[in-house]
Structure formats: structure tokens, C-alpha cells
């Protein structure tokens, strides 16, 4: 009898200790997330895309001014907080005469942006007043151009496809991540530091690199074999990718084309020139199609480059981060901010009468912005979003603001 009582007492103590450890870990994790704002998976931030879209559609039936933001992870970052400059700058604040919705979603592209826009406008009256902020990240939103594909398809007008949103409905696991993000933080920390749950991604990295090489290089480029390039990368980098501390796609892209960033922003090669022109043609055609139907709509396209092309002062610091991943860069850019890509996009959109802002144009070239970004990651961190918010608050983007 005494043995059974002692056993029950021991089990009770163990359960209490486990409960305290779990509750304490979750509490510390939640405080850490809210106070220090570390890099965190976008898919678990804020409400799900379908939930946000549903709310926006509900408001779209009203006649007041409506502002929506569309884009990928740059516009999705810390959505609903001051760690998202879109939400800080473009929201309606307490103005009851307008509604604001951030409908950005990480991991998507141009077709998804247009689908989101049409999903909302289809419920609006043609003469309603709309403001659409379109976030374009050049590192991801420049379309893949297959050499056998006609460039004429770049100007095709998107038609609404309701099936696009189905893949973004939360499953049970994702709903738990969204409700208790500290659990995800703890799991990722254990994986990154102890390797528990990690898996070897080498073959997947190589496979992804092979696919990217067909679309992010020219066929006449004499590049080393992907496997040989992989062997030159520090094993600790591969280990970090296996543990999700580094995005494996960053390494795949480096293996596909070590000169990717220089080639893209300097328009060196047919692949980069065609991709950027395709992006411009797509933006111009689809924006004009919307404006022809919804005459009281205004667009603001915000161009976001990779962090090497924000500040001349920060160029060398940011480049060193990515050289470790296998990328190669010129010793010194003649003008990292005013590069051929940014000039071409700005000139073409300006000629088309499209309201456009190249984000680095807000910044003094002598400003060191290296700590505005996550380490070995292109995303703007909380500090960077706050700094950009301060710079954007001083600007006027809409016709009504400019007239007043």
C-alpha cells in the first residue's frame, strides 16, 4: 500500500513539474516573440489568408474608400503590427470613411496578386474608390521565362480563379501554430540548435538547383557543375539549411547561378533582361485592365530589391553574408542603388503613367542599412520596417493627398 502511495505521489510530482516546464516554456516563448521580435515563419503570422480575404470581401460591398495591400512575404511580415510598414503607413487608422485590408501572402507571385485584387474588385461597384498597394520583390517576382515561351504571354490579362485560395486554408497543425506560435518557436529552436527533426536536404537542394539553372541562366553560360559548387560550400552552411536555419532555396539558387544577383540587377544576359521586361509588361497590362473597368482606382507599385542594392555603404557587409552561401559578386558596384534593373522599371512604369516607388530611393546612400535585414535573409526585419514607416509617413502617394 505504501509503495502504491509513493508511486502515485512520484507520478503527481512528475506531472506537476512537466506542467510547470511546459507552461513556463510557452510563457517565455510568447514573451520572447512579442518583445524581441525574432525572424518567424510567415505562415503562422496573423490571420490566415482566407480569413483576411473573407473580411475584405465583406467590406467590399460598402461604398466607402477601400485600400488593399497585395504582395508576398515582404508585405506579410509581422502583419497587423508596427513590424509591417504597409500596415503602419497605409491603414485607415480610425477613419470610418475607409477600410483597409492587408491581403499579402508569403510564397506567392504575380498571378496570386491579380487574383486577390480581382476577388475584391468583383464585389465593388465600378465607380467605387479603391487604392491598391502592390508590393513587388524583384528577387522573386521577376517571372521565370522559358526560352521556348513567347514573351507575348507576359501581357496576358489575368482572369479570376477561385481555386487559388483553397491551398491556403489552415489545416489542424497550422491552426495550432497560429494560435500558439511559441510552440513553433520552441520546436524550431530545438531543431536549429540540437538537430532534432533535421533531415539531409542535399539531394533536394541539388534537384531544385538543376531546375533553376534552366530558367535563371543563359544556355551559353559556362558554369561549374552543381555538385562541384555544392562541395565548395562550408558544411556548416548545409547543416544550417538541413536544420531550417537557412532557407535551402537560397543555396539552390547559388548553385544554379552563383552570379544571380549581379546578373539580375545589372541585366547581364537574356534571362534577366527578358524576366524584368516580362514583369513590366505584366504589371502594365493588368493595371491598365483594372483601371479601364474601375476608373476610380489608384495603384501604387512599391519596388523592393535585394538588400545588396539598398545602400552603397552596406554593400560589402551584406555581400559577405551571401558569399558564404556560394554567391559571387563584383568587388564593388559602381552604383548599387541606381542599377540597370531599377532604372528600367522606373522609366517604363513612369512612361505608362503608373505610380511607382523604388524603396531605396527614400534612403540616403550613406546610410548603413545592414541591420534593417535578417542575417543571411533578404527579408526586412522589425527595425527596418519601423525605419521605412518613418520615411514613408512623410510622402504623399494618392491624388487626393497631392491635391490638398
C-alpha positions as CSV (number, residue, x, y, z in Angstrom):
1,X,0.0,0.0,0.0
2,X,2.8,2.4,1.0
3,X,4.6,1.6,-2.3
4,X,1.5,2.5,-4.3
5,X,1.1,5.7,-2.4
6,X,4.7,6.6,-3.0
7,X,4.4,5.8,-6.7
8,X,1.2,7.9,-7.1
9,X,3.0,10.8,-5.3
10,X,6.0,10.5,-7.6
11,X,3.8,10.5,-10.7
12,X,1.9,13.5,-9.4
13,X,5.2,15.4,-8.8
14,X,6.5,14.5,-12.2
15,X,3.2,15.7,-13.8
16,X,3.3,18.9,-11.9
17,X,6.9,19.5,-12.9
18,X,6.2,18.7,-16.6
19,X,3.2,21.1,-16.5
20,X,5.3,23.9,-15.0
21,X,8.0,23.3,-17.6
22,X,5.6,23.4,-20.5
23,X,3.6,26.4,-19.2
24,X,6.9,28.2,-18.4
25,X,8.4,27.4,-21.8
26,X,5.3,28.7,-23.6
27,X,5.2,31.8,-21.5
28,X,8.8,32.6,-22.0
29,X,8.4,31.9,-25.8
30,X,5.4,34.2,-26.1
31,X,7.3,37.0,-24.2
32,X,10.3,36.5,-26.4
33,X,8.2,36.7,-29.6
34,X,6.5,39.8,-28.5
35,X,9.4,41.7,-27.0
36,X,12.4,40.7,-29.2
37,X,10.5,40.0,-32.4
38,X,12.8,37.4,-33.9
39,X,12.6,36.1,-37.5
40,X,9.5,33.8,-37.6
41,X,7.7,31.7,-40.2
42,X,5.3,33.9,-42.1
43,X,2.6,31.2,-42.5
44,X,1.9,31.4,-38.7
45,X,1.7,35.2,-38.5
46,X,-1.7,36.9,-38.2
47,X,-4.9,35.6,-39.5
48,X,-5.0,33.1,-42.4
49,X,-5.3,34.4,-46.0
50,X,-8.9,33.1,-46.4
51,X,-10.0,34.7,-43.2
52,X,-8.5,38.1,-44.2
53,X,-10.0,37.7,-47.7
54,X,-13.4,37.0,-46.3
55,X,-13.3,40.2,-44.2
56,X,-12.2,42.2,-47.2
57,X,-15.0,40.9,-49.3
58,X,-17.5,41.8,-46.7
59,X,-16.2,45.4,-46.7
60,X,-16.0,45.5,-50.5
61,X,-19.8,45.7,-50.7
62,X,-19.7,49.1,-49.0
63,X,-19.4,52.3,-50.9
64,X,-16.6,53.9,-48.9
65,X,-12.9,54.2,-49.9
66,X,-11.1,50.9,-49.8
67,X,-7.3,50.3,-49.6
68,X,-5.8,46.8,-50.0
69,X,-2.2,45.6,-50.0
70,X,-1.1,42.6,-52.1
71,X,2.3,41.1,-52.2
72,X,4.4,38.2,-50.8
73,X,6.3,37.7,-47.6
74,X,7.7,41.3,-47.6
75,X,4.2,42.6,-47.1
76,X,3.2,39.7,-44.9
77,X,5.9,40.2,-42.3
78,X,4.5,40.7,-38.8
79,X,1.2,41.5,-40.4
80,X,-1.1,43.6,-38.2
81,X,1.8,45.2,-36.2
82,X,4.3,48.0,-36.4
83,X,6.7,45.4,-37.8
84,X,4.9,45.8,-41.1
85,X,5.4,49.1,-42.8
86,X,2.5,48.6,-45.1
87,X,0.1,48.3,-42.2
88,X,1.6,51.3,-40.4
89,X,1.6,53.6,-43.4
90,X,-1.5,52.7,-45.5
91,X,-4.1,51.7,-42.9
92,X,-7.1,53.9,-42.4
93,X,-6.3,54.4,-38.7
94,X,-9.6,55.4,-37.1
95,X,-11.2,56.9,-40.3
96,X,-14.6,55.3,-40.6
97,X,-14.9,56.6,-44.2
98,X,-12.4,54.0,-45.4
99,X,-11.5,50.3,-44.9
100,X,-8.0,48.8,-45.1
101,X,-7.0,45.2,-45.7
102,X,-3.6,43.6,-46.0
103,X,-4.0,40.6,-48.2
104,X,-0.4,39.7,-48.7
105,X,0.6,36.0,-48.6
106,X,4.1,34.6,-48.3
107,X,5.3,32.2,-51.1
108,X,3.1,33.5,-53.9
109,X,3.6,35.6,-57.1
110,X,2.0,37.8,-59.7
111,X,-0.9,35.6,-60.6
112,X,-1.9,35.4,-57.0
113,X,-1.7,39.1,-56.6
114,X,-4.0,39.8,-59.5
115,X,-6.4,37.0,-58.3
116,X,-6.6,38.7,-54.9
117,X,-7.3,42.1,-56.5
118,X,-10.0,40.8,-58.8
119,X,-11.6,38.8,-55.9
120,X,-12.2,42.1,-54.1
121,X,-13.0,44.4,-57.1
122,X,-15.6,41.9,-58.4
123,X,-17.7,42.8,-55.3
124,X,-17.2,46.5,-55.8
125,X,-19.2,48.9,-57.8
126,X,-17.3,50.1,-60.9
127,X,-17.3,53.7,-59.7
128,X,-16.1,52.9,-56.2
129,X,-12.9,54.5,-54.9
130,X,-10.1,52.0,-54.4
131,X,-6.4,52.2,-53.6
132,X,-4.2,49.2,-54.3
133,X,-0.7,48.9,-52.9
134,X,1.2,46.3,-54.9
135,X,4.5,45.1,-53.3
136,X,7.0,43.8,-55.9
137,X,10.1,42.0,-54.7
138,X,12.5,41.7,-57.6
139,X,14.3,38.7,-56.3
140,X,11.1,36.6,-56.6
141,X,8.5,38.4,-58.7
142,X,10.5,38.5,-61.9
143,X,8.8,35.7,-63.9
144,X,10.5,32.6,-65.0
145,X,10.9,32.8,-68.7
146,X,11.3,29.6,-70.6
147,X,13.4,30.1,-73.7
148,X,10.7,28.4,-75.8
149,X,8.0,30.6,-74.4
150,X,6.8,33.7,-76.3
151,X,7.2,36.9,-74.4
152,X,3.8,38.0,-75.6
153,X,2.2,35.9,-72.9
154,X,3.7,38.3,-70.3
155,X,1.0,40.8,-71.2
156,X,-1.9,38.4,-70.8
157,X,-4.7,39.6,-68.6
158,X,-5.4,37.5,-65.5
159,X,-8.9,36.1,-65.0
160,X,-10.3,35.3,-61.6
161,X,-9.7,31.7,-60.4
162,X,-11.5,30.9,-57.1
163,X,-9.4,27.7,-56.8
164,X,-6.3,29.6,-55.9
165,X,-7.3,30.3,-52.3
166,X,-8.1,26.7,-51.4
167,X,-4.5,25.8,-50.7
168,X,-4.2,28.5,-48.0
169,X,-6.9,27.3,-45.7
170,X,-5.4,26.3,-42.3
171,X,-5.2,22.6,-41.5
172,X,-5.2,21.4,-37.9
173,X,-1.4,21.7,-37.4
174,X,-1.2,25.2,-38.9
175,X,-4.1,26.4,-36.9
176,X,-2.2,25.3,-33.7
177,X,0.9,27.1,-34.9
178,X,-1.1,30.2,-35.5
179,X,-2.8,30.1,-32.0
180,X,0.4,29.1,-30.1
181,X,3.4,30.5,-32.1
182,X,5.7,29.9,-29.1
183,X,5.3,26.1,-29.7
184,X,6.6,26.6,-33.2
185,X,9.4,28.8,-31.9
186,X,10.5,26.2,-29.4
187,X,10.4,23.4,-32.0
188,X,12.4,25.4,-34.5
189,X,15.0,26.3,-31.8
190,X,15.4,22.7,-30.8
191,X,15.8,21.7,-34.5
192,X,18.3,24.6,-35.2
193,X,20.5,24.0,-32.1
194,X,20.2,20.3,-31.4
195,X,19.4,19.0,-34.9
196,X,16.3,17.1,-33.6
197,X,13.9,16.7,-36.5
198,X,16.5,17.8,-39.1
199,X,16.9,15.9,-42.3
200,X,19.5,15.8,-45.1
201,X,18.3,18.2,-47.8
202,X,21.3,17.9,-50.1
203,X,19.6,16.0,-52.9
204,X,16.6,18.3,-52.8
205,X,18.9,21.3,-52.9
206,X,20.7,19.8,-56.0
207,X,17.4,19.0,-57.7
208,X,16.0,22.5,-57.1
209,X,19.2,24.0,-58.4
210,X,19.0,22.0,-61.6
211,X,15.5,23.3,-62.3
212,X,16.5,26.9,-61.5
213,X,19.6,26.7,-63.8
214,X,17.3,26.2,-66.8
215,X,15.4,29.4,-66.0
216,X,17.9,31.7,-64.2
217,X,20.9,31.4,-66.6
218,X,21.5,31.6,-70.3
219,X,22.2,28.4,-72.1
220,X,25.7,29.6,-73.2
221,X,26.9,30.3,-69.7
222,X,29.8,28.1,-68.7
223,X,29.1,27.4,-65.1
224,X,30.6,24.7,-63.0
225,X,28.7,21.5,-62.3
226,X,26.1,21.9,-59.4
227,X,27.7,19.1,-57.4
228,X,31.1,20.6,-57.6
229,X,29.8,24.0,-56.4
230,X,28.0,22.3,-53.5
231,X,31.2,20.7,-52.4
232,X,32.8,24.1,-52.1
233,X,30.2,25.4,-49.6
234,X,31.1,25.2,-45.9
235,X,29.5,22.0,-44.4
236,X,28.1,24.2,-41.6
237,X,26.0,26.1,-44.1
238,X,24.5,22.9,-45.4
239,X,23.9,21.8,-41.9
240,X,22.1,25.1,-41.1
241,X,19.9,24.5,-44.2
242,X,19.1,21.0,-43.0
243,X,18.0,22.5,-39.7
244,X,15.9,25.2,-41.3
245,X,18.2,28.0,-40.0
246,X,18.9,28.9,-43.6
247,X,16.4,28.7,-46.5
248,X,17.5,25.8,-48.7
249,X,16.3,27.7,-51.7
250,X,18.9,30.3,-51.2
251,X,21.6,27.6,-51.6
252,X,19.9,26.1,-54.6
253,X,19.8,29.5,-56.3
254,X,23.5,30.0,-55.6
255,X,24.3,26.6,-57.1
256,X,22.1,27.3,-60.1
257,X,23.8,30.6,-60.8
258,X,26.4,32.0,-58.4
259,X,26.2,35.3,-60.2
260,X,22.4,35.5,-59.9
261,X,22.1,38.9,-58.1
262,X,24.7,40.7,-60.2
263,X,23.1,39.3,-63.4
264,X,19.6,40.2,-62.4
265,X,20.2,43.8,-61.3
266,X,22.7,44.6,-64.0
267,X,20.6,42.9,-66.7
268,X,23.5,40.8,-67.8
269,X,22.2,38.1,-70.1
270,X,19.0,37.4,-71.9
271,X,17.3,35.6,-69.0
272,X,17.5,38.6,-66.7
273,X,16.5,41.2,-69.4
274,X,13.6,39.1,-70.5
275,X,12.4,38.4,-67.0
276,X,12.4,42.0,-66.0
277,X,10.7,43.1,-69.2
278,X,8.1,40.4,-68.7
279,X,7.4,41.7,-65.2
280,X,7.0,45.3,-66.5
281,X,4.7,44.1,-69.3
282,X,2.6,42.1,-66.9
283,X,2.2,45.0,-64.4
284,X,1.3,47.5,-67.2
285,X,-1.2,45.3,-68.9
286,X,-3.1,44.1,-65.8
287,X,-3.1,47.5,-64.1
288,X,-4.5,49.1,-67.2
289,X,-7.1,46.4,-67.5
290,X,-8.3,47.1,-63.9
291,X,-8.3,50.9,-64.5
292,X,-10.3,50.6,-67.6
293,X,-13.1,48.8,-65.6
294,X,-12.7,50.6,-62.3
295,X,-11.9,54.2,-63.2
296,X,-11.7,55.5,-59.6
297,X,-9.0,53.0,-58.7
298,X,-5.4,54.1,-58.0
299,X,-2.3,51.9,-57.8
300,X,1.0,52.3,-56.0
301,X,3.6,49.8,-57.0
302,X,6.4,49.5,-54.5
303,X,9.7,48.0,-55.8
304,X,11.8,46.1,-53.2
305,X,15.2,45.0,-54.3
306,X,17.5,42.5,-52.5
307,X,19.5,44.0,-49.7
308,X,22.8,44.5,-51.6
309,X,21.1,47.2,-53.7
310,X,19.8,49.5,-51.0
311,X,22.9,51.4,-49.8
312,X,26.4,51.8,-51.2
313,X,27.7,51.8,-47.6
314,X,26.1,48.5,-46.8
315,X,27.1,46.7,-50.0
316,X,30.2,45.0,-48.8
317,X,28.7,43.9,-45.4
318,X,25.6,42.4,-46.9
319,X,27.6,40.7,-49.8
320,X,29.8,38.9,-47.3
321,X,26.8,37.2,-45.8
322,X,25.8,35.6,-49.1
323,X,29.3,34.8,-50.3
324,X,29.3,32.1,-47.6
325,X,26.2,30.6,-49.3
326,X,28.0,30.3,-52.6
327,X,27.2,33.5,-54.4
328,X,29.8,35.6,-56.3
329,X,29.7,39.4,-56.6
330,X,31.7,42.1,-58.1
331,X,34.3,43.7,-55.9
332,X,32.4,46.9,-55.9
333,X,29.3,48.1,-57.6
334,X,29.6,51.4,-59.4
335,X,26.2,52.4,-58.1
336,X,24.4,49.7,-56.2
337,X,21.1,51.7,-55.7
338,X,20.7,53.2,-59.2
339,X,21.2,49.9,-61.0
340,X,20.0,49.0,-64.6
341,X,17.0,47.0,-63.3
342,X,15.7,49.8,-61.1
343,X,16.2,52.4,-63.9
344,X,14.4,50.3,-66.5
345,X,11.5,49.5,-64.2
346,X,11.2,53.1,-63.1
347,X,11.3,54.5,-66.6
348,X,8.9,52.1,-68.1
349,X,6.3,52.4,-65.4
350,X,6.6,56.2,-65.4
351,X,6.0,56.2,-69.2
352,X,2.9,54.1,-68.6
353,X,1.6,56.6,-66.0
354,X,1.9,54.1,-63.2
355,X,2.5,55.4,-59.7
356,X,5.8,53.8,-58.7
357,X,8.2,53.9,-55.7
358,X,11.6,52.3,-55.6
359,X,12.0,51.8,-51.8
360,X,15.8,52.5,-51.6
361,X,15.2,56.0,-53.2
362,X,13.9,57.0,-49.7
363,X,17.3,56.3,-48.1
364,X,20.5,58.4,-48.1
365,X,23.1,56.3,-49.9
366,X,25.4,56.9,-47.0
367,X,23.1,55.2,-44.5
368,X,24.2,51.8,-43.2
369,X,21.0,49.6,-43.5
370,X,22.7,46.2,-42.9
371,X,20.9,45.8,-39.6
372,X,17.5,46.5,-41.2
373,X,17.5,42.9,-42.5
374,X,17.7,39.5,-41.0
375,X,21.1,37.8,-41.2
376,X,21.6,35.7,-44.4
377,X,18.0,36.5,-45.3
378,X,16.5,39.1,-47.7
379,X,13.5,40.0,-45.5
380,X,13.3,43.3,-43.8
381,X,13.3,42.9,-40.0
382,X,11.2,44.7,-37.4
383,X,13.7,47.6,-37.1
384,X,13.8,48.0,-40.9
385,X,10.1,48.1,-41.2
386,X,9.8,50.7,-38.5
387,X,12.5,52.9,-40.2
388,X,10.8,52.6,-43.6
389,X,7.5,53.5,-42.0
390,X,9.0,56.8,-40.7
391,X,10.3,57.6,-44.1
392,X,7.1,56.8,-45.9
393,X,4.9,58.7,-43.5
394,X,6.3,61.9,-45.0
395,X,5.3,61.0,-48.5
396,X,2.0,61.6,-50.4
397,X,1.0,58.9,-52.9
398,X,-2.6,59.4,-53.8
399,X,-4.2,62.1,-56.0
400,X,-6.4,63.4,-53.2
401,X,-3.4,63.9,-50.9
402,X,-1.4,65.6,-53.6
403,X,-4.2,68.0,-54.5
404,X,-4.7,69.0,-50.9
